[in-house]
Amino acid sequence: MKKKNRKRVSVLIVKNKEVLGFYAEDPKNKKNYFFLPGGKIEVGESLEETACREVLEETGFRVSIRPEPRIFRKYDFEWGGQVHECETWFLVGDIVTDDVKPVDDGSY
C-alpha cells in the first residue's frame, strides 16, 4: 500500500478539565476514533495559522495558540483504506471566545 505524506497540526485544548475534540468513524473499516482538532498545513501558512483555522472549521471555536509546548511526531495512520505518513506538530491552545460558529466540516 502506497503511503501519502501529510504535514499537519493538532491542537490540545483543555477547558474546565475537558478536552476539546470530536469523534469520527473511518468510512472504510468503521473504526471509531477521538480526534484532537487539526489538519493539513496549507502552503504559506504558519503552524499557528493552520491550528487556528482547523480548530475553527472543526469545532466552531476561535482559539489562541500558546508558544510552548510543541511536540513533533512522525507516524503512520490508516484512514479510508489508505495509509498516511503523518508529520504532526502538536500544539496547545486556549478558547478565546464562547461564541461558537456553526460547524459543517466533513461527513465523518
ABEGO torsion letter per residue (X at the ends): XBBBBBBBBBBBBBBGGBBBBBBBBBAAAGBBBBBBBEEBBBBGBBAAAAAAAAAAAAAGBBBBBBAOBBBBBBBBBBBGGBBBBBBBBBBBBBBABABBBBBBAEAX
